[in-house]
C-alpha cells in the first residue's frame, strides 16, 4: 500500500518526460542551419513590419490618387502605385498584417481543437472510432470547399475566411496528434499514472500533451505556411478580405488585369506570399530535424 501512495515523480522512470531536459539547446542546433536562421530572421522582420504597419507606413493605404494610377516604382513611391493610385508599400505593410493575422488565428484555433480531438481519440478508445471518422470525412473535402461553403452562409470577408481556414486545419492536426499520442500511450509512465489513480484530464494535459508537443509544434509551423497560402488563394478568388481592405491575396487579384503594362501591382504581393510560405516551410523542416532527428530520413 505504501508503494501505491507514492508520488508520480517517484514512480515515473527517470528517462521519460525529463529526457528532453538533457538534450542540447534547440536554438543551438538551429544556429547550425543557415537556411533555418535566415528563414527565422525573415519571418521576424515580416511580423515586425506587420505589427508596426500603422506607424511606419509612409502613406495612407486607402488614400486614392488617380493621378498616380499604376505608376512604376520611384523615389517617392518605392514600389509604385496600384490601379487606384494607392501606395504599394503602405498597402503591402497592411496586407502582411491582415494575412498573418488570419493565418495565425486560424492555425491557433484549429490547432487547439485538433489537438484536443487527437488526444481524446488516443486516450479514450471508445471515442476513437467516431472522432476519427469525422476527421476522415473532413479530410475528404478539399480545403477550398470549406471557404466556398462558409462564404455562402456567412458572406465573404475576413471573418468567414478565418473560420474556413480554422475548419480546414482541424482534421490534419487531429490526425497528427492522435498518431503521436498513441506512441506515448504505450510508455510505462502512462500506466503508472493510471495505477496511482491520477485523473484522466491530468494524465492527458500533464503528461500526454507535453510529450506530443514537439510533434504538434512542428506540424503547426508547416501548417501555418499552407494556411496562409490557402487564405491568399481564397482571397484571390474574392472570398476573403473585401476591397478596400489590404490583404496580400486581394492585392494580387487587383493587379491581374494590369500584368502586361503594370506587373508590379500583382507580382510584388505574390512574391511576398511565396517568400512567407517558403520561410515557414524551411523553418518547419529545420524544427522537425532538431526536435526529432529520426525524421531526417
N, C-alpha and C positions, 0 to 999 in steps of 0.2 A: 504493500500500500504506500509505503514511503516513496518508492520509485515512481509511482504514478502521479504523485503530488509534486514532482519536481517541476521546475520552470521549463518553458520551451527551450530556452537557451541552453539548458543543461542536457536536454535530450537531443536537440538537433546536432548533426555532425558538424565538426569544425570547418569542413571544407565545402559546405553547401552555400548558404547565402553570403557568407563572408569571403568567399573566394575572390569575388570581384575587387575586394579591397587590396589584394596583393598584386593585382595587375598594374603594369606601368600606366602612367597617366595617359588618358585618351588624347589630350591636347598634345602631349609629347610625341605620340605616334602620328597624329595628324600633321605635325610640322614636317615630318619626313616626306609627305606627299605634297609636292609643289602645286599640282593641279587642284587639290582639295583646298589648300590655303588660299590660292588665287580665287577659287570659287567662293570661299567663305568671305574673303575680303570684298569681292564684288557685291555679294548679297548684302553685306553690312552697309556698303555705300548706298546701294539701291534702297534699302529700308530707311536709312537716314534721310535720303532725298525725299522719300515719300512722306515721312513724318514731318519734315521741315518745309514741305511744299508751300504752305501759306506764307511763310516768312522769306523764302529765298526765290520764289518765282518772280522773274523780272517784270511781268505784266499780268493783268487780269486774264485768266484763261478763258473767260466767257465774254470778253470785250471784242465785239465785231468791228472790223475796219476794212470795208470793201475796197478801199484804195490800195491796200496791201495784199489783196487776194492772190494766193498762190505765188507769192514772191519767193525766190530761192534764198538759201542761207546768205546772210550778210553780217556786217559788223554789228548792226543794231539788233538783228534777229538771227541768232546763231544757227538755228535750224530751219529758218524760213517761216512761212505763214501757211495756214491751211486754206480751204475753199471759202471761208468767211473772213479771212484776214486775221485770224487769231494767232497769237504767238505759239509756235510749236514747242518751244522749251517749256513754257508755263503749262501748256496742256499735257505735255509729257510727264512733268512732275506730278500733277494732279491725277493723271491717268495711272501712274505707278501706284499712287496712294490708294485709288479705288480698286485696282486689280489685286493688289496684295491683300487689302482688307477682305475682299470677298473670298480669296483663296484661303487665307489663314482662318477666317471664321468657319468656313465650310469644313476644312480639314480637322480643326479642333473639335467642332461639334460632331462631325461624322466619325472621327477617330474615337471620341469618348463613347458614343453609342455603340460603335462596332466593337470596341474593346470590352465593354460590359457584356455584350451579347456573346462574344467569343469566350470569355471567361466563364459565363454561365453555362454555355453549351459544353465546355470541357469539364466543369466541376460537377454539374448535375446531369448524370447520364440520361435520366428520363426526359430531360428537356432538349437534349442534343438533337434528336430527330426533328421535332417541329421547328426549332430555331434554324438549323442548317438547311431545311427545305425552303424556308422563307428566304434565306440568303441565296440559295441556288436560283430561286425564281427571280430575285433582284438582279443577279449576275447574268441572267439570260437576256435581259433587255440592254440594248446599247445605252450608254450614259446620256447621249444626246436626246433620247426619247423622254427621259425624265424632265429635261428642260422644256421640251415641246409640250408635254402634258401639264406641267406645273404652270407654265406661262399661259396656257389656255384657260386654266382655272383662276389663277391669281392675277394674270396680266403681266406683260413684260416689264422688267425693272430689276434693280439690284437685289431687292428682297427675294423676288421669285428665283433669280439665278443662284443666289446663295443657298436657298432651300434645295434647289435641284442639285447643286454640287454636293451638298451635305448628304442627301439621299444616295447619290452616286458613290460616295466614299464609304458608306457604311458596310456593304457586303464584303468587299475585298479585305477591309481591315478586320472584320469579324472572322473571316476565314484564316487570315494570318495569325490572329491572336489565339484562335482555337488550336491551331497546329502547334504553336509554341507552348501553350498551356498544357496540352496533352503530354508533351515531353516532360514538363516539370511535375505533372501529377504522378509520374512514375517514381519520383525521388522518395527516399526513405523519410525525409523530414516532414513531408506532407502526411504520411501515415502516422508519424509520431505526433503531429499536431492534432490529428483526429483522435488518437489514442488517449490524449490527456483531456479531451472534451472541449477543445477550442471551437468557438463558433464558426459557422461556415463563412460568414461575412469577414471575420478576422483572417481566416486562412486565405480567402480569395484576395483581399486587398493588402494584407500584411506580408504574405509570403509568396502567393502565386503571382500577383501582378508585378511586384518588383523584379522577379526573376524572368518575366517576359518583357520587361520594359525596354530593354535594348533592342529586341527584335521589332517591337511596335514602333519605337522611335525611328529606327532606320527606315521602316516602311512608310511612316508618316512623312519623312523627308522626301522620299521618292514620290509619294502620292501628292505632295504639295505642288511639285512641278507639273504633274499631269492634271491636277485640278485647275491650276492657273491656265494651262493650255486649253482645257475644256471650257473654262469660263470665257476665255477670249474668243473661242470658236462660236460659242452661243451668242456672245455679244456681236460678233461679226455678222451673224445672220439676223440680228435685230431682236433677240430675246433678252439681252442683258440690259446694261445701262442705256437709258434713252437720252437723246440729244436734249439739252446741250452738255450733259454730264460728260466729263473727260474720263475715258476708260480706254485702255490700250486696244482691245478688240474693236470697239466702236470707232476709234481713231483710224485704225487700219481699214475699216469698212468705208469710212467717209472719203478716203483718198483713192479708192479703187477706180473711180471714174476719171481720175487725173493722172493715171500711171504713165501715159505717153508724153505728157508735157510738164508734169509736176510730180515726179516719182517720190520725192522726199515726204510727201504728205502721208503716204501709205507705208513706204518701206521703213521709215525710222521707227514707228511703233512696232512694226513686225519684227525688226531686228532686236528691239528691246525684249519683246516676248521670248524670242528664240534664246537670247543670252540668259534670261532669268531661268527659263526651264532647263537649259543646259547646265547652269551653275547648280541648281538643286539636284539634278541627276548625278553630276560628278561628286558633289558633296555627299549625297546619299550612298553612292558606291564606296566612297572612302570610309564613311562611318560603318558600313557593313563589314568591311575588311578589318577595321580596328576593333569593333565590338565582338566579332566572331570570325577569326582568321580561317576557320574551317570552310567558310562560304567562298573563299577566294577561287576555289576550283569550280 
